Amino acid sequence: MSNILPVSDHAREVVKGGYDLHVHSGPDVLKRIASDLEIARNFKEHQLAGYVIKHHYTETGGRAALAREAVPEVKTMGSITLNAAVGGMNALAVEMAARDGISYVWFPTVDAVNEAENRPEFAPGVTPPLWVRLQDELTAEGIAKGPVPVVDYEGNLLPETIDVLKIIARNDLILATGHLGRDEIFTLVDEAIKQGIKRIVATHPEFPSQNISLDDQILLAERGVMLERCFVTYHSGKYDWTQMLENVRQCGIENSFFASDLGQPKNPPVEDGLALMADKAFEAGFTDDEVHRLCVINPAKLADGAGKYV
């Protein structure tokens, strides 16, 4: 049973037309609160514009296409995450996913070198991600193939990483930094800009294994990177709501967007995520226009037109 939280009518109204660019829907190898079709129908009911299907282990372009066919009023978008299950830094996998209609490419998450080296011990009351147990099981069974390197021992991007960036640029996909560490992120971003990639996202920069400082968030924003603020990071106790909202202010409203990262069975419904974040922002003094920008305008700038094959 989901943990339903109260959502104000005011928040529902302000986030209409919003995109949630980080959703964990089913089917998945991990238990999810709802299927692609259920979420698409719920988004239609709440007049939300679209969402990205995130999966740590497989690409989701085909699933997104079926959801769009079933619920054409909602732009359901596919993605690929460059963990070991898809071959890591695998340009062919990205190209095929692009041809399958994806919009989003996450760099390694569960198999990031940074995640393996810097995964924290979660304090009492902090909810670990569902994938932690699965990763431990795969490792114990000798099946896990990670971590997936993005840079060499001197911190330079691997040739296969640059090949992936070229595919992302050619297909005008959204690049998200996944669970990479600080130095990897800056190296990747600088090369992505060089390769002509126009849509770059710093994935939940306050997530514990990344812990990107405010100064570095500002530097990323100055490079044109959009900073993703995910509901689950703060709802699960991994980072303070008040500090996150202050980070948004310091980085500039135009440089951040809200996303949910929802889909876990014990968390609130996915369709509530943006409105729940809106209510938190209103409590902190954000205006309707500012919240609308964080939930609707900024993610739409990323999502609209991303990918060549949709």
N, C-alpha and C positions, 0 to 999 in steps of 0.2 A: 504494500500500500504506500502511495506517495505521501510525502510530507507537505500537505497543502498549506500554504501561507496566505494571509489576507493580502489582496491586491486592490488598490483604490481604483474607482472608476476614472478618476483624473489621469492616473498613470496609463490605464488602458487606452484612453483617448489620445494622449500625447505620443504613444509609441505606435499608433496605427500606421501601417506602411513600412514598418521596420523589418530589417533583415537580421537574423541570428546566424552569424557566420561560424558557429562552432556548436554542433549538435551531435549527440551520440544516440542514434536511433537504431531500432532493430530491423532486420535480423543482424545479430552480432555474435561473436564468440563469447562475449560478456553479456550478462543479463541486462536488458534495457527496459525502460518504463513503457515504451510505445514503439510501434513500427513506423516506417517511413510514411505509410499512407495515413495512419492515425494522426501523426504530427502534421502532415500537410492539411488534413481536414480541419484539425484544430486551429491551425494558422489561418485558414480561410475564414473560420467562424469569428476569429478575433481581428480580422482584417490586417494580418501581418503579411508582408510581401514575399518573404522567402527565407530559406535556411540552407546551410551546408551540412551534408551528411559526413561526419568524421568517423573514421574507422582506423584503429592503430595497425591493422594487419592486412587489409585488402582495399582495393580501389572501389569506389562507389558510384561511378558514372552511370552504369546500367540501372542501378536501383533508382537513382535520381530521375532518369528518363521515364521510368515507369510511374513514379510518383507524379511527375509533371503531366503525363498522359491522363492519369486518374483525377488529378486536381490541377487543372491548367491555370487556375487563378493564383496559384502559389508557385514561385520559382524555386523549386528544389534543385540544389546544386550538388554535384559530385566532387570527390576529392581523392587524392592518394597521399599516403604518409610513407616516407622513405625509410621504413624500418626493415629489418632483415627478411621479413616474410615476403616482401616484394623485390628482394635483391639489393636493398640498401641504395647506394648511389647508382641507380640503374636508369640510364637515359632512355633505353628502349621501353621500360615499364611506364615512364612518364609520357613518352610519345604515344604509346598505345592508349593510356588513360585519357590523354588529350583528345585522341580520335574517338574515344568512347564518351566524350562530352563533359569531362570534368572542368571545373573552374579553379580549383584550389590545390596547391601542393604544399604539404607540411614536410619540413625536414625532420630528421629522426626525433622521435618522442621517447617511447619506451626503450628503444635501443640506442639512444644518444650516448656517446662517450661521456658527456657531462653528467647525464642522468646516472650512469653506472658509478661514476666517481664521486658525485656530490649529492646523492639521494640522502636526505636527512632522516634521522630518527624522529618519527612524528610524536609530538608531545601528547599527553592524555587530553582527550577532548577534540583532537584534530583527526579528521577522517582521512585515512590513506586512500589513494585512488584504487579503483577496483582492479586495474591491470597489474598492480604490484604483486598480488597473489599469483596471478597467471604467469607472470614473468618468472617468479620463483619456482613454479611448477615446471615450466619448460626447461629451466636451468637444471633442476634436480633430475629431470628425465633425460638430460643430454641432448635435447632437441634445439634449444636456443642457439642462435647463430650470431647474436650481437656481441659487443656493441658495433655500431656502424660508424666508421670514421668519416669526417668531412674534410679534415685538414691532416697534413702529415706531422711528423714529430717536431718540425720547425715552425708549425703554425701556418703553413701555406696551404691553400686549397688544393685538394687532390685533382688530378686531371679529370677523373670521372665526375667530380662535383661541378667542374666548369662545363662539362658536357651536359649535365642536367640543367644548369642555368641557361644554356643556349636553347634547350628545348622549351623551357618555361618562357623565355623571351619570345621565341618564334611563335608560340601559341597564345601569347598575351594572357598567361595564367597568373593567378595570385600566388606569390611566394610567402609562406609563413615559416618562421624560424624554428618552430617546434620546441624541443627541450635543449637546444644548444646552449653552451655557456657564453659568457660575456665576450671573450676574445673571438670565439668562433662566429658569433653573431656579427660583430663589426667587420670581420674579414669577409664573411659571406655577403653582407649588405653592400660593402664597397665594390665587390666584384659584380654583384647583381646589377648595381647602377651602371657600372661600366658596360655590362652586356645589354643594357637597354631595357631592363625589367622596370615597369612603371608601377606595379602594384605589390608593395612589400609590407608585411605585417610582422611585428614583434609579438610572438605568441605569449599570452599571459606573463608579462615580464616580472611580476611579483611572485610567481610560483616558486616554492622554496628552493628547488634545485637550480633555478636560474638566478633569482634574487638580484635582478638588475637594479642598480642604484638609480636614484632620481636624476643625478647628474648625467648618467649614461642614457637614461630614457630621453632626456632633453637633447642629447647629442644625436640620438637616433631620429628623433622628431625633426631635427634640423636637416637631416639627410633625406627627409620625405617619407620616413617609415611611419606607418600607422600603428599605434599601440593598442593592443587588444586587452580589454578589462573583462575578465570572466567571472560571472556570478559565483561559480562553485569554489573558486580560490578563496573567496572571502566568506561565503556561507559555511564552508567546512572548517573555518578557523585557521587557515594557512596564512592569512594576511589580514590586516585591520581595514575595515571599511573606510573609516575616517581618513586614514593615511592614503589609501588608494584614491579617494576623491580629491584629496589635496594634490596628489601627483598629477591627476587629470588637469587641475587648474594650472599647476606649474608648467606642464608640458604644452598647454594650450588646448582648448576644447576642440579645435580643428584637427588635432593630431591624435585623438583617441577615438575608440568606439566601444560600445558595450556588446558583449556576447554572453551566452549562458554557460556553455560547456555542460549543459544538463543532459539527462537521459538515464541517470543512475536510479534504480528502483526506489531508494529511500529519500531521494531529493524531490523538490517540487516539480510539477509538470513543466515540460519544455516551453509550452506556449505562455507560461507565466514569467519566464526568466527576465525578459526585457522590462516588463512592467514592474517586477520586484526591484530591479536595479534603479528604475526611474523613481520609485518611491524613496529609496535610500538617498538618491541624489536630491530630491525635493527636500527631504529632512535636513540636508546639509546646505540648503540655500540655493541650489541650482534653479535656474529659470526654466519655463516651458520650452523656450527656444533652444536653450543649451541642451536639455535632455533630448529634445527632438533631433538635434544634430547628432548626438552620441548614438542614438538608437536607429535613426532613419537615414539622415543625409549622409553621414560619413560612411557607414557600411554600404550604402547604395552606390557611392562613388567607386568603391572597390568591386562590388558585385556586377554592376551593370556593364555588359559587354565583355566580361572576362571569359576567355576561351574562344576558340575559333569554330567549334563544332556544335555549339548549342543552338 
